[in-house]
Amino acid sequence: MNKLILCEGKTDAIFLSYYLEQVCGWTHKFPKRDIPKGFTLEADTVKGESVEWYRKGDDFLLICGVGGKDNFGSIIDGKIIPAVTDSGLFSQIAVVTDRDDREEKSICDSFKSVFSMIASNIQNNKWIKNTYMNSFNQRKRYRIFAADYTFRQRRGAGNNNDGRYRRA
């Protein structure tokens, strides 16, 4: 099974990859000839994009940093949707972003809009089954997950800041 994680940028991709390698057993270093065939995605490093493949047994994972929160739409429309509809490569897609000053509904609505070709439903922090028609007019199934994270500073006693963060 092949999986895809889209995140905001290189730093997010590095953080995710470290966690996945250290805790979940994914491997970044393997022969590039083993990357799934029929799908190529080049990162535009000038725009801050990153593309890295990982492997765990027979499963492959692609982590893409899209170059910032405002670039999800262009990378999804321009690179991911065409590749997915042509190859049907991914059985699971996760989109990870931080909330910044946006509301949860606004984030989900924007992802619903950019994934409209292949996703009829997206909810925050929940795997949702979706189907789409590929370029060969075949129905394909996959699951999509959207996660937004907001971190608030934790306060110590009184007005002292203990410097630690926690998920909101």
C-alpha positions as CSV (number, residue, x, y, z in Angstrom):
1,M,0.0,0.0,0.0
2,N,1.2,3.5,-0.8
3,K,0.5,6.5,1.4
4,L,0.9,10.2,0.9
5,I,1.4,12.9,3.6
6,L,1.1,16.5,2.5
7,C,2.4,19.1,5.0
8,E,3.2,22.8,4.9
9,G,6.9,22.9,4.4
10,K,10.3,21.3,4.7
11,T,10.5,21.7,8.5
12,D,7.2,19.9,8.9
13,A,8.4,17.2,6.5
14,I,11.6,16.7,8.5
15,F,9.8,16.5,11.8
16,L,7.3,13.9,10.4
17,S,10.1,11.9,8.8
18,Y,12.1,11.8,12.0
19,Y,9.1,10.6,14.0
20,L,8.2,8.0,11.3
21,E,11.7,6.7,11.1
22,Q,12.5,6.6,14.8
23,V,9.1,5.5,16.2
24,C,7.3,3.8,13.4
25,G,10.1,2.0,11.5
26,W,9.9,3.7,8.1
27,T,13.2,3.8,6.2
28,H,14.3,6.8,4.1
29,K,17.4,5.2,2.7
30,F,16.6,2.5,0.1
31,P,17.4,2.1,-3.6
32,K,15.5,4.8,-5.6
33,R,14.8,2.2,-8.3
34,D,12.4,0.7,-5.7
35,I,10.1,3.7,-5.7
36,P,6.7,2.9,-7.1
37,K,6.6,3.0,-10.8
38,G,4.2,5.2,-12.8
39,F,4.5,8.2,-10.5
40,T,7.0,11.0,-10.6
41,L,6.8,14.2,-8.5
42,E,9.6,16.8,-8.6
43,A,9.9,19.3,-5.9
44,D,10.3,23.0,-6.8
45,T,12.9,23.8,-4.2
46,V,12.8,27.5,-5.1
47,K,9.1,27.5,-3.9
48,G,10.2,25.6,-0.7
49,E,8.7,22.2,-1.8
50,S,10.2,18.9,-0.7
51,V,9.5,15.4,-1.9
52,E,10.8,12.4,0.0
53,W,10.0,8.6,-0.2
54,Y,10.0,6.2,2.7
55,R,9.6,2.4,2.8
56,K,8.4,-0.1,5.4
57,G,8.2,-3.6,4.2
58,D,6.2,-3.5,1.0
59,D,4.6,-0.2,1.8
60,F,5.7,3.2,0.5
61,L,5.2,6.6,1.9
62,L,5.6,9.9,0.1
63,I,6.0,13.0,2.3
64,C,5.6,16.3,0.4
65,G,6.2,19.7,1.9
66,V,4.2,22.1,-0.2
67,G,6.1,25.3,0.5
68,G,3.7,27.0,2.9
69,K,0.1,26.9,4.0
70,D,-1.1,28.9,1.0
71,N,0.4,26.4,-1.5
72,F,-1.7,23.3,-0.8
73,G,-4.1,24.2,-3.6
74,S,-1.4,24.7,-6.3
75,I,0.5,21.5,-5.5
76,I,-2.7,19.4,-5.1
77,D,-4.3,20.7,-8.3
78,G,-1.1,20.8,-10.4
79,K,0.8,17.7,-9.2
80,I,-1.1,15.4,-6.9
81,I,-4.6,15.2,-8.5
82,P,-3.3,14.5,-12.1
83,A,-0.9,11.9,-10.8
84,V,-3.5,10.2,-8.6
85,T,-6.1,10.1,-11.3
86,D,-3.6,8.6,-13.8
87,S,-2.0,6.1,-11.5
88,G,-4.3,5.4,-8.5
89,L,-1.1,5.1,-6.6
90,F,-2.2,6.1,-3.1
91,S,-4.6,4.2,-0.8
92,Q,-4.3,6.8,2.0
93,I,-3.7,10.6,1.9
94,A,-3.1,12.7,4.9
95,V,-3.0,16.5,5.0
96,V,-1.3,18.1,8.0
97,T,-1.3,21.8,8.7
98,D,-1.2,24.1,11.6
99,R,-4.2,26.3,12.2
100,D,-2.5,29.6,12.5
101,D,-5.3,32.2,12.7
102,R,-7.8,30.1,10.7
103,E,-10.9,28.3,11.9
104,E,-11.2,24.5,11.6
105,K,-14.2,24.8,9.2
106,S,-12.2,27.2,7.0
107,I,-9.4,24.7,6.7
108,C,-11.7,21.8,6.0
109,D,-13.6,23.8,3.4
110,S,-10.4,24.8,1.6
111,F,-9.2,21.2,1.5
112,K,-12.7,20.1,0.3
113,S,-12.3,22.6,-2.5
114,V,-8.8,21.6,-3.7
115,F,-9.6,17.9,-3.4
116,S,-13.0,18.1,-5.0
117,M,-11.9,16.0,-8.0
118,I,-11.2,13.0,-5.8
119,A,-12.8,13.7,-2.4
120,S,-16.5,14.2,-1.6
121,N,-15.9,14.5,2.1
122,I,-13.0,15.6,4.4
123,Q,-13.2,16.0,8.1
124,N,-10.7,17.2,10.6
125,N,-8.8,14.4,12.6
126,K,-10.8,11.6,11.0
127,W,-10.1,9.1,8.3
128,I,-12.8,9.3,5.6
129,K,-13.4,6.8,2.8
130,N,-13.7,8.4,-0.6
131,T,-13.9,7.1,-4.2
132,Y,-13.1,8.8,-7.5
133,M,-13.0,7.9,-11.1
134,N,-9.5,7.6,-12.5
135,S,-8.4,8.5,-16.1
136,F,-9.4,5.0,-17.2
137,N,-12.9,5.5,-15.9
138,Q,-12.3,3.0,-13.1
139,R,-13.7,3.6,-9.6
140,K,-10.8,3.9,-7.1
141,R,-11.1,3.8,-3.3
142,Y,-8.9,5.5,-0.8
143,R,-9.0,7.2,2.6
144,I,-8.2,10.8,3.4
145,F,-7.3,12.4,6.7
146,A,-7.0,16.1,7.4
147,A,-5.3,17.3,10.6
148,D,-4.8,20.8,11.8
149,Y,-2.7,21.5,14.8
150,T,-2.7,24.5,17.1
151,F,-0.2,24.9,19.8
152,R,-0.7,27.2,22.7
153,Q,1.9,28.2,25.2
154,R,1.4,26.5,28.6
155,R,1.6,28.9,31.5
156,G,3.3,28.1,34.8
157,A,2.2,29.4,38.2
158,G,1.2,33.1,38.1
159,N,2.4,34.9,35.0
160,N,5.6,32.8,34.6
161,N,6.1,31.1,31.3
162,D,7.6,27.6,31.6
163,G,8.4,27.5,27.9
164,R,6.6,24.3,27.1
165,Y,3.9,23.8,24.5
166,R,0.8,21.6,24.3
167,R,-1.7,20.8,21.7
168,A,-4.9,23.0,22.0
